[in-house]
Amino acid sequence: AGLTPFGDGGTFFQRFEMHESRVDTAATHLEVDGKTFAFGTDVVIRSLAGPISGSFPLVYVGHGWSIPDKAIDPYAGVDVKGKIVVAHGPRAMPKGLEVNQIGRVTPGASNVVTEAAKRGALGVILVPQTSALATWDEMARQNLTRKELTPPVPSAYAAAPATSVLLSRAAAEALFFGERVTGSELLARGDESDYPPSFELGKRVQLTVAATTTVHRLYNVVAMIEGTDPVLKNEYITVESHLDGAVGSRTVDGDAIYNSADDNASGSAANLSIAELMTGVRPKRSIIFIWDSGEEQGLWGTRHFVGTPPVPIERIVAHVNIDMIGANKAPGSPDAAAERVSGPNEVFLIGPGVLSAKADALLQRVNDAYLKMTFNRAWDTPDSEFFYPRTDAGPFLERGVLTIGFTTGIHDRYHLPADDAKALDPSKMEKIARTIFASLWALADSSDRPGIDKPIPATVPRYR
């Protein structure tokens, strides 16, 4: 009672679709100069945007990364539109850069699959580095049932990925036979290396990646509490927790059920409790409660919400994200020795320190007057993956919305069957939920708009 349906057509559900592409193993192959290389033996699927079949010209682009702020552009001087891009992979990087730096010291960076698709390439062939060759059999085994889930989200969030394949040593050597550089020379490259200049190969290849596509219909659960102020009720605070959990293939001690108790039943339960409590008090601003789907696959439920919001996005003044709040680094607890878990009276607070001095001071003032939890700010920094882009806060931040995240951190049970209810700390969860409620109330009832008042870091791409 008191919660207004805020989804599609007056319901609580905001529906969207996921397109699942699954490789047809028998029909997928590569043909070079009349020789056929089969899927699983010489061809491994790395990303599957959908089926592809035909005879294609080839363009070699080295590592394939485009990093404008460092003047790195292997596509300069070559045209890849309507062609297959050939690059090193799957972890090739420009010399002097590591993959964990991308997005921190290299805003605007784009990897080979994304950049190739953006420039009109029809697919990507990856020449394996030495590290990939060393684990070829394992990669081939893991990709025997390759599938990809892709949502029809607004293209401003991400270019549609290209289908990409990784070749065996034999296939790569055949691909570069008679070219200006040999396959053997390229196969000797490590993850970070100098690469030959980009060039168009003198041959075409027949590439067939056969796939079937199934449409899955998913939904976010969305509800709203209208504010009491006749003017401020037209401004909104969103509160979100993802409903889905990670599902893997690992069996641990005979257990293959992924319960996802902390990630993220804990956050979803807190969100529901906060919504129930908020119906009885109602602050000045309106509050939208979101339980989203598809977070683990790529923040897809959130991207759909932000792409098709039920209210103009500029009216959303702040976003609160609740993700994993059940762990406790306390003596005798399952996480007593965990390095990235908060202590008994501690919660990680992420976002306001980077984005808003006003909101940061407000939340600290409320906390000091209420339950006096310790706000751990180790991840409230521009270079933290938990600030951006790892959580559901990311798509809101891309649209210029103040984001505030609460979490107890990452533990050894993360994305494993062991993430079950017996490892949660209910009393700590309750304390965090009450702290979030008080914080949310303060944000929603403040006469001043609690928005961003600091520069958004350059590592955050802005929606166009």
matplotlib code that plots the C-alpha trace (Angstrom):
import matplotlib.pyplot as plt

x = [0.0, 1.2, 3.5, 2.3, 3.0, 5.5, 6.3, 4.7, 1.0, 0.3, 1.9, 4.9, 6.8, 9.1, 9.7, 12.6, 14.1, 17.4, 18.5, 20.4, 22.7, 24.1, 26.7, 25.9, 29.1, 28.8, 28.3, 30.9, 34.3, 37.0, 38.3, 41.7, 43.1, 40.9, 41.7, 39.0, 39.6, 36.8, 35.2, 36.6, 39.8, 41.1, 38.4, 37.1, 34.3, 35.2, 32.2, 28.9, 26.9, 25.0, 25.6, 28.1, 28.8, 30.6, 33.9, 35.6, 38.6, 40.9, 42.6, 45.4, 45.3, 47.9, 46.4, 43.2, 42.8, 41.7, 42.8, 42.3, 43.9, 47.2, 47.0, 46.7, 44.8, 45.8, 42.8, 44.4, 45.1, 43.1, 39.4, 37.7, 34.1, 32.6, 35.7, 37.0, 39.5, 42.5, 44.1, 46.1, 44.1, 42.5, 44.5, 46.7, 47.5, 49.5, 53.0, 53.3, 49.6, 47.9, 44.3, 43.5, 44.5, 41.8, 39.1, 41.3, 44.3, 42.8, 39.3, 37.6, 39.5, 37.8, 38.9, 39.2, 35.7, 34.0, 36.1, 35.8, 32.0, 32.0, 33.9, 31.7, 33.7, 31.7, 33.7, 37.0, 39.6, 42.1, 45.6, 46.5, 49.2, 51.7, 49.5, 46.4, 48.3, 49.4, 45.8, 44.3, 42.8, 41.0, 39.7, 38.4, 36.6, 35.0, 33.7, 32.1, 28.6, 29.3, 26.4, 25.9, 23.0, 22.5, 19.7, 18.2, 19.3, 19.9, 23.0, 24.4, 25.4, 27.6, 28.3, 26.8, 29.7, 31.1, 31.4, 35.0, 36.9, 40.3, 42.4, 44.8, 48.4, 47.8, 44.9, 46.9, 49.9, 47.7, 46.0, 49.3, 51.0, 52.4, 51.7, 54.2, 54.5, 54.4, 52.1, 55.1, 56.3, 53.0, 52.4, 55.5, 54.0, 53.1, 50.3, 52.1, 54.2, 55.2, 53.1, 53.6, 51.9, 48.3, 47.8, 45.2, 45.9, 46.2, 43.7, 40.0, 38.7, 35.5, 34.2, 31.0, 29.8, 26.4, 24.1, 20.6, 18.8, 16.2, 14.4, 14.0, 11.6, 12.8, 11.5, 12.5, 10.1, 9.4, 7.4, 7.0, 6.1, 4.9, 6.4, 4.5, 5.8, 3.7, 6.8, 9.6, 7.4, 8.3, 11.9, 12.9, 15.4, 15.9, 16.8, 17.9, 19.0, 19.5, 17.3, 19.4, 22.3, 25.4, 25.1, 28.3, 29.4, 31.6, 30.6, 32.1, 32.1, 29.2, 27.1, 26.1, 23.3, 24.1, 22.0, 23.2, 22.2, 24.6, 24.8, 22.1, 19.2, 20.6, 20.3, 16.9, 15.5, 16.8, 15.3, 11.9, 12.1, 13.0, 10.1, 7.7, 8.9, 8.9, 5.2, 4.3, 6.4, 6.7, 9.3, 9.1, 10.5, 9.1, 11.1, 11.3, 12.2, 13.8, 14.5, 16.4, 17.2, 20.3, 22.9, 25.3, 25.1, 26.0, 23.7, 21.1, 18.0, 19.5, 20.5, 16.9, 15.5, 17.9, 17.3, 13.5, 12.9, 9.3, 10.2, 12.5, 16.0, 16.9, 14.2, 16.2, 18.4, 20.1, 20.5, 21.1, 22.4, 22.3, 24.4, 25.8, 25.3, 25.4, 29.1, 31.0, 34.7, 34.3, 36.1, 34.5, 32.6, 33.1, 34.8, 37.1, 40.1, 38.6, 40.6, 37.8, 34.9, 33.8, 34.0, 31.1, 30.0, 31.3, 29.9, 31.6, 30.1, 30.8, 30.1, 29.4, 33.0, 33.8, 30.7, 29.0, 30.3, 26.8, 25.4, 28.6, 28.2, 24.5, 24.9, 27.7, 25.7, 22.7, 24.9, 26.6, 23.2, 21.7, 23.4, 27.0, 28.3, 31.8, 31.7, 34.6, 35.6, 38.3, 36.3, 34.9, 37.6, 37.5, 39.8, 37.8, 35.9, 33.2, 32.7, 32.5, 31.7, 31.1, 27.7, 24.2, 25.1, 27.2, 24.4, 22.9, 26.3, 26.7, 23.5, 24.8, 22.8, 24.5, 25.1, 25.5, 26.4, 26.3, 28.1, 29.9, 32.4, 33.7, 34.3, 35.5, 31.9, 31.3, 29.7, 30.0, 27.5, 28.8, 27.0, 24.1, 22.1, 24.0, 27.0, 25.0, 25.0, 21.3, 22.0, 24.5, 22.2, 19.4, 21.8, 22.9, 19.3, 18.3, 21.3, 20.3, 16.7, 17.9, 20.2, 17.4, 15.0, 17.5, 18.2, 14.5, 13.4, 16.1, 15.0, 18.3, 18.6, 21.3, 22.9, 26.5, 28.5, 32.0, 33.4, 32.5, 35.7, 37.0, 36.9, 33.1, 31.7, 28.7, 25.5, 25.1]
y = [0.0, 3.5, 2.4, 3.5, 1.2, 3.1, 0.6, 0.1, 0.7, 1.4, -1.8, -2.5, -4.0, -2.2, -4.8, -5.2, -7.9, -9.8, -11.4, -14.7, -15.7, -19.3, -20.6, -23.4, -25.4, -27.7, -25.0, -22.5, -22.5, -20.5, -21.1, -19.8, -20.5, -23.5, -25.0, -25.3, -24.6, -26.0, -24.5, -25.8, -27.1, -24.0, -21.4, -20.1, -17.6, -14.7, -12.5, -13.3, -10.5, -12.7, -14.9, -13.9, -15.6, -14.6, -13.9, -10.9, -8.7, -8.3, -5.4, -5.9, -3.3, -4.5, -4.4, -2.7, -0.3, 3.3, 5.7, 9.3, 11.1, 9.2, 9.6, 5.9, 5.1, 1.9, 2.6, 5.7, 5.3, 2.1, 1.6, -1.3, -0.7, -3.8, -5.8, -8.1, -6.6, -8.7, -7.9, -9.6, -11.0, -11.6, -9.3, -7.3, -3.8, -0.9, -1.0, 0.7, 0.3, -2.4, -3.4, -2.4, 1.2, 1.5, 4.0, 5.4, 7.0, 6.6, 8.1, 7.4, 4.2, 1.7, -2.0, -3.7, -5.3, -2.1, 0.1, -2.3, -2.3, 1.5, 1.9, -0.4, -3.7, -6.9, -8.9, -9.4, -12.2, -12.4, -13.7, -15.4, -14.1, -16.4, -16.4, -17.5, -20.3, -21.7, -22.1, -22.9, -26.3, -24.9, -21.9, -24.1, -26.3, -23.4, -22.0, -25.1, -23.8, -20.1, -17.8, -14.1, -12.0, -8.6, -6.2, -3.7, -0.7, 2.9, 2.9, 5.8, 3.5, 1.1, 0.3, -3.0, -5.5, -7.3, -11.0, -12.0, -15.3, -16.4, -18.5, -21.4, -21.3, -23.3, -21.0, -17.8, -19.0, -19.8, -16.4, -14.6, -16.9, -14.8, -11.5, -8.7, -10.2, -14.0, -15.7, -17.0, -13.5, -12.3, -15.3, -14.5, -11.3, -11.0, -9.1, -5.7, -5.3, -3.2, -4.1, -3.8, -0.9, -1.5, -2.8, -4.5, -8.2, -9.5, -12.3, -12.8, -15.4, -17.3, -16.9, -18.6, -18.1, -19.7, -18.9, -19.1, -16.3, -16.5, -13.6, -13.5, -11.1, -9.6, -6.9, -4.4, -3.8, -0.1, 1.7, 5.3, 7.2, 10.7, 13.5, 15.9, 19.2, 20.7, 21.7, 19.3, 16.3, 16.8, 15.9, 12.3, 10.2, 6.7, 3.8, 0.6, -2.9, -5.7, -8.8, -11.1, -13.2, -14.6, -18.1, -20.0, -23.5, -24.2, -26.8, -26.3, -29.2, -30.8, -27.6, -26.2, -23.9, -20.2, -18.7, -15.1, -14.3, -11.3, -10.5, -9.3, -10.6, -8.5, -5.3, -6.2, -7.0, -3.7, -1.8, -3.4, -2.7, 0.9, 1.3, -0.1, 2.2, 5.3, 4.9, 6.0, 9.2, 10.5, 13.3, 16.4, 14.8, 11.7, 8.4, 5.8, 2.3, 0.0, -3.7, -4.3, -7.4, -8.1, -6.4, -9.4, -9.5, -5.9, -3.5, -4.1, -3.4, -0.1, 0.8, 0.2, 2.3, 5.2, 4.9, 4.9, 6.6, 7.0, 10.7, 13.1, 12.2, 15.7, 15.5, 12.6, 14.5, 11.6, 7.8, 5.5, 2.0, -0.9, -3.9, -6.5, -5.3, -8.6, -9.3, -8.5, -8.5, -9.5, -12.1, -15.5, -14.5, -16.1, -12.9, -12.3, -12.4, -10.8, -7.8, -6.0, -6.4, -3.7, -4.1, -4.6, -0.9, 0.0, 0.3, 1.5, 4.8, 5.4, 8.5, 11.6, 12.3, 12.5, 14.2, 16.4, 18.3, 19.2, 15.6, 14.3, 16.7, 16.0, 12.2, 12.5, 14.8, 12.5, 9.5, 11.3, 12.1, 8.7, 5.3, 6.6, 4.0, 4.4, 5.4, 3.7, 5.9, 3.7, 3.3, 6.8, 7.8, 8.5, 5.5, 2.9, 0.4, 0.5, 4.2, 3.6, 1.5, -1.7, -1.1, -0.1, 3.5, 3.8, 4.5, 7.1, 8.8, 8.8, 10.9, 13.4, 12.1, 12.2, 8.6, 7.2, 3.6, 1.4, -1.9, -4.1, -5.2, -8.3, -11.6, -15.1, -16.3, -13.7, -15.3, -18.8, -21.3, -20.5, -17.1, -18.3, -16.9, -18.5, -16.3, -13.0, -10.8, -9.8, -7.2, -5.4, -5.5, -3.9, -1.2, -0.4, -0.4, 2.0, 4.2, 4.2, 5.1, 8.1, 9.1, 8.8, 10.7, 13.6, 13.7, 13.6, 16.1, 18.7, 22.1, 22.3, 20.1, 17.5, 17.3, 17.1, 20.1, 18.8, 18.0, 14.6, 12.7, 12.4, 8.6, 8.7, 8.9, 11.1, 10.1, 11.8]
z = [0.0, -0.8, -3.7, -7.1, -10.1, -12.3, -15.1, -18.4, -18.8, -15.2, -14.0, -11.8, -14.7, -17.1, -19.8, -22.2, -24.4, -24.4, -27.7, -27.1, -29.9, -29.7, -32.0, -34.4, -33.9, -36.9, -39.4, -38.1, -39.8, -41.6, -45.1, -46.1, -49.6, -50.0, -46.6, -44.0, -40.3, -38.0, -35.0, -31.7, -33.3, -35.0, -34.5, -31.1, -30.8, -28.5, -29.0, -30.8, -32.1, -34.5, -37.6, -40.3, -43.6, -46.8, -48.5, -46.9, -47.4, -44.4, -42.7, -40.1, -37.3, -34.7, -31.2, -32.5, -29.6, -30.3, -27.6, -28.8, -25.8, -26.4, -30.2, -30.6, -33.8, -35.7, -38.1, -39.5, -43.2, -43.6, -44.4, -42.5, -43.5, -44.9, -44.1, -41.4, -39.0, -38.0, -34.7, -31.9, -29.0, -26.7, -24.4, -26.8, -25.6, -26.9, -25.5, -22.1, -21.2, -19.2, -19.5, -15.9, -16.7, -19.4, -18.3, -15.6, -17.4, -20.9, -21.1, -24.4, -25.1, -27.3, -27.7, -31.0, -31.1, -30.1, -32.4, -35.4, -35.1, -34.7, -38.0, -39.9, -39.9, -40.3, -37.8, -36.1, -36.4, -33.5, -33.9, -30.6, -28.4, -26.7, -23.5, -25.5, -27.3, -23.9, -22.9, -26.3, -25.3, -22.3, -24.2, -27.0, -24.4, -22.6, -25.9, -27.3, -26.3, -26.7, -26.4, -26.0, -24.6, -26.2, -25.4, -27.9, -25.8, -27.0, -29.2, -27.3, -24.5, -26.5, -30.1, -31.1, -30.7, -33.7, -33.9, -33.2, -33.5, -32.2, -34.4, -33.7, -34.6, -37.8, -38.9, -38.2, -40.1, -43.1, -42.9, -43.2, -45.7, -48.5, -46.7, -45.8, -42.3, -41.5, -39.1, -37.1, -36.6, -35.3, -33.1, -31.2, -29.8, -26.1, -24.5, -24.8, -27.8, -30.8, -33.7, -37.5, -39.2, -40.3, -43.8, -46.0, -46.6, -50.2, -49.7, -48.8, -46.5, -46.3, -42.7, -41.5, -37.9, -37.8, -34.9, -33.8, -32.0, -29.2, -27.8, -24.0, -22.3, -19.0, -16.8, -14.1, -11.2, -10.7, -8.1, -7.0, -3.8, -4.6, -2.7, -0.5, -1.8, -4.7, -6.5, -5.4, -6.0, -9.6, -8.8, -8.1, -6.2, -7.6, -5.4, -7.1, -6.4, -9.0, -8.7, -10.8, -9.6, -11.3, -12.6, -13.3, -14.3, -11.3, -8.7, -5.3, -2.8, -4.7, -4.7, -8.1, -7.0, -7.2, -4.4, -4.8, -1.2, -0.8, -4.5, -4.5, -2.4, 0.4, -1.5, -3.0, 0.5, 1.9, -1.0, -0.3, 3.4, 2.8, 0.3, 2.9, 5.6, 3.3, 2.4, 5.9, 6.0, 2.4, 2.0, -0.2, -3.4, -5.1, -4.9, -7.6, -6.4, -9.0, -8.8, -12.1, -14.2, -16.2, -14.0, -14.1, -17.9, -18.4, -16.4, -19.0, -16.9, -15.7, -19.2, -20.4, -17.5, -18.2, -21.9, -21.5, -18.2, -16.9, -16.1, -17.8, -16.8, -15.8, -13.0, -11.4, -9.0, -7.3, -7.6, -4.7, -5.5, -3.0, -4.0, -1.6, 2.0, 3.9, 4.5, 7.8, 8.4, 12.1, 14.2, 13.8, 10.7, 7.2, 6.1, 9.1, 6.8, 3.7, 2.4, 0.6, 3.1, 5.6, 9.3, 11.9, 12.0, 8.6, 5.0, 1.8, 0.6, -3.1, -5.2, -3.1, -2.2, -5.9, -7.2, -4.6, -1.6, -0.6, -0.7, 1.0, 3.9, 4.2, 4.4, 6.9, 9.0, 9.0, 9.8, 12.7, 14.2, 13.7, 13.7, 13.4, 11.0, 9.6, 6.0, 4.3, 1.4, -0.1, -3.3, -3.4, -5.9, -9.7, -10.4, -8.5, -10.7, -8.1, -8.7, -12.5, -14.5, -12.5, -10.8, -11.8, -10.8, -14.0, -16.6, -14.3, -13.9, -17.7, -17.8, -15.3, -12.3, -8.8, -7.8, -4.3, -3.6, -0.5, -0.2, 2.3, -0.4, -2.2, -0.5, -1.4, -2.0, -4.7, -7.8, -6.3, -4.9, -1.4, -1.6, 0.6, 3.4, 6.3, 5.6, 5.8, 8.9, 9.4, 12.1, 10.0, 7.0, 9.1, 10.3, 6.8, 5.5, 8.3, 7.4, 3.8, 4.7, 6.7, 3.9, 1.3, 3.5, 3.9, 0.1, -0.8, 1.9, 1.4, 0.2, -1.8, -4.8, -3.9, -7.3, -8.7, -7.7, -8.7, -12.2, -13.4, -13.9, -17.5, -17.2, -17.3, -20.9, -21.3, -22.9, -26.3]

ax = plt.figure().add_subplot(projection="3d")
ax.plot(x, y, z, "-o")
ax.set_aspect("equal")
plt.show()
